[in-house]
Amino acid sequence: MIAFVFQPRRGGRKARLWSARIRLEGWAAPKTIPLKVSDKRVATQKLQEHVREHEREAAGLSTPRTAREAAQTPIAGHLAAFLKDVEARGRSVATVRTYRKVIDKACKRCGWERLRDITPRSFTQWRALGEVGPKFANDVLGDVNAFLNWLVAQRLLVDNPLKEVERVTIKPGRGYRRSLTVDEVGRLLSVAPKRRATLYLIALYTGLRRAELLRITWGDIDLDGVPASIQVPASITKNGKKATLVLRPEAVAALQAFKPDLSQPFEWAFRGKVPSIACLKRDLAAANIPVVDSAGRRFDFHAFRTTFCSHLQASGVPPRVAMELMRHSDIKLTMRVYTDAAQLPLVSELARLPSFSVPVSPLENDAQRDAQGGAQTGVATVREETQRDAERV
C-alpha cells in the first residue's frame, strides 16, 4: 500500500493546499485526492480516513462514496445522463424517447425520487394495482432494469434492486396482438373510406409502424423507380438503420391515387391521415371484425405489422427473409412474437407428408376376404329368394 500527503507544484511553486496519493493492493494505478486543507496535520488525518474508507469498500464492508452520493441525487439527473449515453451509442430517437417516457412514468407511479427509493416492494405494489396490462408491465420492468444496470456499470449503484423481480407470466394469447385473416383484410379494405383503406394497405404490405408513417415525406417515396419503394431514413427507424421497402403494384396504384397533384418532396405523406384508434375501431366494427377475439388477443394499428409478418410466413417466405422484411435484429422476435400461428397453413402443409400405413398380416387379409365373400354370398341368396317369390306370384 502507498499513502502519503504532498503539496502539488504549480508553475514551480508549491500549492498552498495539500493533496493525498493512495494506492491499495490490487489497484492498477494510484489515486490522487485533493484534501483542500492547508494544515499538514489535518491533511494527514484526512488521508487516514480516506485509506480506511477505501479499505472498507474493497472488503465490501461499506458502500462506495460514488454510490452514496448518487443515492442522494434526484433520479432525473441520472436519467438524463443515461439517455445521453444511449443516444451516443447510436440507438434510435424512438428508443431514447421510449426509455424517457417509460422510466419517467415508472418513477411517478412508484413514488421514486432518488435511487434509494427504488425497491422491489414499491414496484410490485404498483404492478399489483393492475393499472397496466401484463405485457406493458414487463416492458416497464425491462426498461427500468436497463437503466439500473447502466448505473451499476457506472459505479453509481452497488447492485440492481430489481434484478430479482420476476416478470409477469402472460397466458397464451392473452395480451398479445393477432393477425387478420385474408378474408378479414378484404372486408376491412372494402368498408373503410378510401383514404384510411390506403393507409391500411400500406401498413399491410410494408409493416411500417405508426410513428414511422407519420414521419415519411413524399421525397422518401419513389413511385417511378424499378422497383417502386419507400426509403425510410435512419433517423425515424426503431433500430436506427436506413431501410428500403419495396412496394407491391397494389400499393403503388393506391399511393398514386392518394398522392396530391401539387405535393412537394418535403411534405409529410401521411401525417394527419393515419387513422386514430377510434377510427380503426369503427372500421373494424363495420367489417364485423372484433377488436379482441375469444382468446383475448387484440387488434390495433400495430397489429397490421403482425398481419404482415404472419402472411409472409403463411405464404412460405423463408424466415430469414421475413426477418429482413420486418427489419428485426433477432429472428426469435419474428417467429415468436409477430407470427400468428393461427394464420399458418397447418392442414395443407401436413398433407404434404408422404403416405404411411400399418402393414396388414396374411391372416388378417384372409379374414377380410372371407368376410367380404360371406357378405356377397348373403346378398346373392337374398336376391335368389326374392326372384323365386316373384315367380310364384
C-alpha positions as CSV (number, residue, x, y, z in Angstrom):
1,M,0.0,0.0,0.0
2,I,1.1,3.5,-0.8
3,A,-0.3,6.5,1.1
4,F,1.2,10.0,1.6
5,V,0.3,13.7,1.6
6,F,2.0,16.3,-0.6
7,Q,1.7,19.8,-1.9
8,P,1.4,19.8,-5.7
9,R,3.7,22.1,-7.6
10,R,2.2,24.7,-9.9
11,G,4.4,26.7,-12.1
12,G,7.4,25.6,-10.0
13,R,5.8,26.7,-6.7
14,K,4.2,24.5,-4.1
15,A,0.4,24.8,-3.8
16,R,-1.0,26.1,-0.5
17,L,-3.4,23.2,-0.1
18,W,-2.5,19.6,0.5
19,S,-3.4,16.5,-1.6
20,A,-3.1,12.8,-0.9
21,R,-1.9,9.9,-3.1
22,I,-3.2,6.4,-2.3
23,R,-2.6,3.0,-3.9
24,L,-4.0,-0.1,-2.3
25,E,-3.3,-3.7,-3.1
26,G,-4.9,-4.7,-6.4
27,W,-5.2,-1.2,-7.8
28,A,-3.9,-0.7,-11.3
29,A,-2.8,2.9,-10.5
30,P,-2.7,5.3,-7.6
31,K,-5.4,7.8,-6.9
32,T,-4.7,11.5,-6.3
33,I,-7.3,13.1,-3.9
34,P,-7.4,16.8,-3.2
35,L,-7.7,17.3,0.6
36,K,-8.5,21.0,0.4
37,V,-6.7,21.9,3.7
38,S,-3.6,23.9,4.3
39,D,-2.6,22.3,7.6
40,K,-0.4,19.2,7.2
41,R,-1.6,17.5,10.4
42,V,-5.3,17.9,9.3
43,A,-4.2,16.6,5.8
44,T,-2.7,13.5,7.4
45,Q,-5.8,12.8,9.4
46,K,-8.0,13.1,6.3
47,L,-5.5,10.8,4.4
48,Q,-6.0,8.1,7.1
49,E,-9.8,8.5,6.8
50,H,-9.6,8.0,3.0
51,V,-7.4,4.9,3.5
52,R,-9.9,3.4,5.9
53,E,-12.8,4.2,3.7
54,H,-11.2,2.6,0.6
55,E,-10.1,-0.5,2.6
56,R,-13.7,-1.0,3.8
57,E,-15.0,-0.5,0.3
58,A,-12.5,-3.0,-1.1
59,A,-13.6,-5.5,1.6
60,G,-17.2,-5.0,0.8
61,L,-17.9,-3.6,4.3
62,S,-19.2,-0.2,3.1
63,T,-20.9,1.4,0.1
64,P,-18.5,3.3,-2.2
65,R,-18.6,7.0,-1.9
66,T,-19.8,7.5,-5.5
67,A,-22.8,5.2,-4.9
68,R,-23.6,7.0,-1.6
69,E,-23.5,10.4,-3.3
70,A,-25.6,9.1,-6.2
71,A,-28.2,7.7,-3.9
72,Q,-28.9,11.2,-2.7
73,T,-29.1,12.7,-6.2
74,P,-32.6,13.1,-7.9
75,I,-33.2,10.3,-10.4
76,A,-33.9,12.9,-13.1
77,G,-30.2,13.8,-13.3
78,H,-29.1,10.2,-13.7
79,L,-31.9,9.5,-16.3
80,A,-30.7,12.5,-18.4
81,A,-27.1,11.1,-18.3
82,F,-28.4,7.6,-19.2
83,L,-30.4,8.9,-22.2
84,K,-27.4,10.9,-23.5
85,D,-25.3,7.7,-23.3
86,V,-28.0,5.7,-25.1
87,E,-28.1,8.3,-27.9
88,A,-24.3,8.4,-28.1
89,R,-24.2,4.6,-28.6
90,G,-26.3,5.0,-31.7
91,R,-29.7,4.0,-30.6
92,S,-32.6,5.5,-32.5
93,V,-34.6,8.6,-31.5
94,A,-37.6,6.4,-30.9
95,T,-35.7,4.2,-28.5
96,V,-34.5,7.2,-26.5
97,R,-38.0,8.6,-26.4
98,T,-39.4,5.3,-25.2
99,Y,-36.8,5.0,-22.4
100,R,-37.6,8.5,-21.2
101,K,-41.3,8.1,-21.3
102,V,-41.5,4.6,-19.6
103,I,-38.8,5.2,-16.9
104,D,-40.3,8.6,-16.1
105,K,-43.8,7.1,-15.8
106,A,-42.4,4.3,-13.6
107,C,-40.8,6.8,-11.2
108,K,-44.0,8.8,-10.9
109,R,-46.3,5.8,-10.3
110,C,-43.9,4.0,-7.9
111,G,-43.0,7.2,-6.0
112,W,-39.3,7.1,-6.8
113,E,-37.5,10.4,-6.5
114,R,-34.0,9.2,-5.6
115,L,-32.2,6.0,-6.2
116,R,-32.6,4.9,-2.6
117,D,-36.4,4.9,-3.2
118,I,-36.2,2.1,-5.8
119,T,-37.2,-1.1,-4.1
120,P,-38.7,-4.4,-5.3
121,R,-41.7,-3.8,-3.0
122,S,-42.5,-0.4,-4.4
123,F,-42.5,-1.8,-7.9
124,T,-44.5,-5.0,-7.2
125,Q,-47.1,-3.0,-5.2
126,W,-47.7,-0.7,-8.2
127,R,-47.8,-3.6,-10.6
128,A,-50.4,-5.4,-8.5
129,L,-52.8,-2.4,-8.8
130,G,-53.4,-3.6,-12.4
131,E,-53.2,-0.1,-13.9
132,V,-51.4,-1.5,-16.9
133,G,-51.5,-4.9,-18.7
134,P,-49.1,-7.7,-18.1
135,K,-47.1,-7.1,-21.3
136,F,-46.6,-3.4,-20.6
137,A,-45.7,-4.2,-17.0
138,N,-42.9,-6.5,-18.3
139,D,-41.8,-3.7,-20.8
140,V,-41.6,-1.3,-17.9
141,L,-39.5,-3.7,-15.8
142,G,-37.2,-4.3,-18.8
143,D,-36.6,-0.6,-19.4
144,V,-36.1,0.2,-15.8
145,N,-33.6,-2.7,-15.4
146,A,-31.7,-1.3,-18.4
147,F,-31.4,2.0,-16.6
148,L,-30.4,0.4,-13.3
149,N,-27.8,-1.9,-14.9
150,W,-26.3,1.1,-16.6
151,L,-26.0,2.8,-13.1
152,V,-24.2,-0.3,-11.8
153,A,-21.8,-0.2,-14.7
154,Q,-21.1,3.4,-14.0
155,R,-20.4,2.6,-10.3
156,L,-23.3,4.8,-9.3
157,L,-25.2,1.9,-7.8
158,V,-23.8,-1.1,-6.0
159,D,-26.5,-3.5,-7.2
160,N,-29.7,-3.5,-9.2
161,P,-32.5,-3.6,-6.7
162,L,-35.0,-5.0,-9.2
163,K,-32.8,-7.8,-10.6
164,E,-34.7,-10.4,-8.5
165,V,-38.2,-9.2,-9.6
166,E,-39.8,-11.8,-11.8
167,R,-41.7,-10.9,-15.0
168,V,-45.4,-11.5,-15.2
169,T,-46.4,-14.8,-16.9
170,I,-48.7,-14.0,-19.8
171,K,-51.3,-16.7,-20.6
172,P,-51.1,-17.9,-24.1
173,G,-52.9,-15.5,-26.4
174,R,-53.8,-13.1,-23.6
175,G,-52.4,-9.5,-24.0
176,Y,-51.0,-10.3,-27.5
177,R,-51.9,-8.9,-30.9
178,R,-53.4,-11.1,-33.5
179,S,-53.3,-11.1,-37.3
180,L,-56.2,-10.5,-39.6
181,T,-57.2,-13.4,-41.9
182,V,-57.2,-12.8,-45.7
183,D,-61.0,-12.6,-45.6
184,E,-60.9,-10.1,-42.8
185,V,-58.4,-7.9,-44.6
186,G,-60.7,-7.9,-47.7
187,R,-63.7,-6.9,-45.6
188,L,-61.8,-4.1,-43.8
189,L,-60.4,-2.6,-47.0
190,S,-63.9,-2.7,-48.6
191,V,-65.8,-0.9,-45.8
192,A,-63.1,1.7,-44.8
193,P,-63.1,5.1,-46.5
194,K,-60.6,5.2,-49.4
195,R,-58.1,7.4,-47.5
196,R,-58.0,5.1,-44.5
197,A,-58.1,2.0,-46.6
198,T,-54.9,3.3,-48.4
199,L,-53.1,3.6,-45.1
200,Y,-54.2,0.2,-44.0
201,L,-53.0,-1.3,-47.3
202,I,-49.5,0.4,-46.9
203,A,-49.2,-0.9,-43.4
204,L,-50.2,-4.4,-44.5
205,Y,-47.7,-4.5,-47.3
206,T,-44.7,-2.8,-45.6
207,G,-45.0,-3.4,-41.9
208,L,-44.4,0.3,-41.2
209,R,-45.0,1.4,-37.7
210,R,-47.4,4.3,-36.9
211,A,-44.5,6.6,-35.8
212,E,-42.6,5.8,-39.0
213,L,-45.6,6.5,-41.2
214,L,-46.1,9.9,-39.5
215,R,-42.5,11.0,-40.5
216,I,-42.4,9.7,-44.1
217,T,-42.3,12.5,-46.7
218,W,-43.2,12.4,-50.3
219,G,-39.5,12.7,-51.1
220,D,-39.0,9.3,-49.3
221,I,-41.5,7.6,-51.7
222,D,-40.3,6.7,-55.2
223,L,-43.3,5.5,-57.2
224,D,-41.4,5.7,-60.6
225,G,-38.5,3.6,-59.6
226,V,-37.9,0.0,-60.7
227,P,-38.9,-1.4,-58.3
228,A,-41.0,1.3,-56.6
229,S,-40.0,1.8,-52.9
230,I,-40.1,3.8,-49.7
231,Q,-36.8,4.9,-48.3
232,V,-37.1,5.0,-44.5
233,P,-34.5,7.4,-43.0
234,A,-32.3,6.0,-40.2
235,S,-33.5,8.9,-38.0
236,I,-37.0,7.5,-37.8
237,T,-36.5,3.8,-37.7
238,K,-36.6,1.9,-34.4
239,N,-33.2,0.2,-35.0
240,G,-31.5,3.4,-36.2
241,K,-30.8,1.9,-39.7
242,K,-31.9,3.2,-43.1
243,A,-34.4,0.8,-44.8
244,T,-35.6,0.4,-48.3
245,L,-39.1,-1.0,-48.5
246,V,-40.1,-2.4,-51.9
247,L,-43.7,-1.7,-52.9
248,R,-46.1,-4.1,-54.5
249,P,-48.1,-3.0,-57.6
250,E,-51.3,-2.7,-55.5
251,A,-49.6,-0.4,-53.1
252,V,-48.1,1.7,-55.9
253,A,-51.5,2.1,-57.5
254,A,-53.1,3.1,-54.2
255,L,-50.4,5.7,-53.5
256,Q,-50.6,7.2,-57.0
257,A,-54.3,7.8,-56.4
258,F,-53.6,9.0,-52.8
259,K,-50.8,11.5,-53.7
260,P,-51.9,15.2,-54.1
261,D,-51.1,16.6,-57.5
262,L,-49.1,19.5,-56.2
263,S,-47.3,17.7,-53.4
264,Q,-43.7,18.7,-52.6
265,P,-40.9,16.3,-51.6
266,F,-40.5,17.9,-48.1
267,E,-44.2,17.5,-47.3
268,W,-45.4,14.8,-44.9
269,A,-47.1,12.0,-46.9
270,F,-49.3,10.5,-44.1
271,R,-49.2,12.9,-41.2
272,G,-52.7,13.8,-40.1
273,K,-54.1,10.9,-42.1
274,V,-53.1,7.9,-40.1
275,P,-56.3,6.6,-38.5
276,S,-56.8,7.1,-34.8
277,I,-57.7,4.2,-32.5
278,A,-61.4,5.3,-32.6
279,C,-61.5,5.4,-36.4
280,L,-59.9,2.0,-36.6
281,K,-62.4,0.5,-34.2
282,R,-65.3,1.9,-36.2
283,D,-63.9,0.4,-39.4
284,L,-63.4,-2.9,-37.7
285,A,-66.9,-2.9,-36.4
286,A,-68.2,-2.1,-39.9
287,A,-66.3,-5.1,-41.2
288,N,-67.6,-7.3,-38.4
289,I,-64.1,-7.8,-37.0
290,P,-63.8,-8.0,-33.2
291,V,-61.2,-5.8,-31.6
292,V,-60.5,-8.5,-29.0
293,D,-61.0,-12.1,-30.1
294,S,-62.2,-15.1,-28.0
295,A,-58.6,-15.8,-27.0
296,G,-58.1,-12.3,-25.6
297,R,-55.8,-11.2,-28.4
298,R,-56.4,-7.6,-29.6
299,F,-56.1,-5.9,-32.9
300,D,-54.8,-2.4,-33.1
301,F,-52.8,-0.4,-35.7
302,H,-49.5,-2.1,-34.7
303,A,-51.2,-5.4,-35.4
304,F,-51.0,-4.6,-39.1
305,R,-47.4,-5.4,-38.6
306,T,-48.3,-8.7,-37.1
307,T,-50.6,-9.4,-40.0
308,F,-47.7,-8.5,-42.5
309,C,-45.4,-11.0,-40.8
310,S,-48.0,-13.7,-40.4
311,H,-48.9,-13.6,-44.1
312,L,-45.3,-13.7,-45.0
313,Q,-44.9,-16.9,-43.1
314,A,-48.2,-18.4,-44.4
315,S,-47.1,-17.7,-47.9
316,G,-43.9,-19.7,-47.5
317,V,-41.4,-16.8,-47.3
318,P,-38.2,-18.1,-45.6
319,P,-37.9,-17.0,-42.0
320,R,-34.6,-15.2,-42.7
321,V,-36.2,-13.2,-45.5
322,A,-39.2,-12.4,-43.3
323,M,-36.8,-11.2,-40.6
324,E,-35.3,-8.7,-43.1
325,L,-38.6,-7.5,-44.4
326,M,-39.8,-7.0,-40.8
327,R,-36.4,-5.2,-40.0
328,H,-35.8,-7.3,-36.9
329,S,-32.4,-7.9,-35.3
330,D,-33.5,-11.2,-33.8
331,I,-35.3,-13.9,-35.7
332,K,-36.9,-15.1,-32.5
333,L,-38.9,-11.8,-32.5
334,T,-40.1,-12.6,-36.0
335,M,-41.1,-16.1,-35.3
336,R,-42.5,-16.0,-31.8
337,V,-44.0,-12.5,-31.3
338,Y,-45.0,-11.3,-34.8
339,T,-46.1,-14.6,-36.3
340,D,-49.8,-15.6,-35.6
341,A,-49.7,-19.4,-35.7
342,A,-53.5,-19.4,-36.4
343,Q,-52.7,-18.0,-39.9
344,L,-50.2,-20.7,-40.8
345,P,-51.4,-23.3,-43.3
346,L,-51.0,-26.3,-40.9
347,V,-53.5,-28.6,-42.6
348,S,-52.2,-28.2,-46.2
349,E,-48.6,-28.4,-45.0
350,L,-49.4,-31.6,-43.1
351,A,-50.9,-33.1,-46.3
352,R,-47.5,-32.8,-48.0
353,L,-46.0,-35.5,-45.8
354,P,-45.5,-38.9,-47.6
355,S,-48.2,-41.5,-47.0
356,F,-47.6,-44.3,-44.5
357,S,-49.8,-47.1,-43.1
358,V,-49.6,-50.0,-40.7
359,P,-49.0,-53.3,-42.7
360,V,-51.7,-56.0,-42.5
361,S,-50.8,-59.6,-41.7
362,P,-51.8,-62.5,-44.1
363,L,-54.3,-63.9,-41.6
364,E,-56.0,-60.5,-41.3
365,N,-56.1,-60.4,-45.2
366,D,-57.8,-63.9,-45.3
367,A,-60.3,-62.9,-42.6
368,Q,-61.1,-59.7,-44.5
369,R,-61.6,-61.7,-47.8
370,D,-63.9,-64.3,-46.1
371,A,-65.9,-61.5,-44.5
372,Q,-66.3,-59.8,-47.9
373,G,-67.2,-63.2,-49.6
374,G,-69.8,-64.0,-46.9
375,A,-71.4,-60.7,-47.3
376,Q,-71.6,-61.1,-51.1
377,T,-73.0,-64.7,-50.7
378,G,-75.6,-63.4,-48.4
379,V,-76.7,-60.7,-50.8
380,A,-76.9,-63.2,-53.7
381,T,-79.1,-65.6,-51.6
382,V,-81.5,-62.8,-50.7
383,R,-81.7,-61.9,-54.4
384,E,-82.5,-65.6,-55.4
385,E,-85.2,-66.0,-52.8
386,T,-86.8,-62.7,-53.9
387,Q,-86.8,-63.8,-57.5
388,R,-88.4,-67.2,-56.7
389,D,-91.1,-65.5,-54.7
390,A,-91.8,-63.2,-57.7
391,E,-92.2,-66.3,-60.0
392,R,-94.7,-68.0,-57.7
393,V,-96.9,-64.9,-57.8
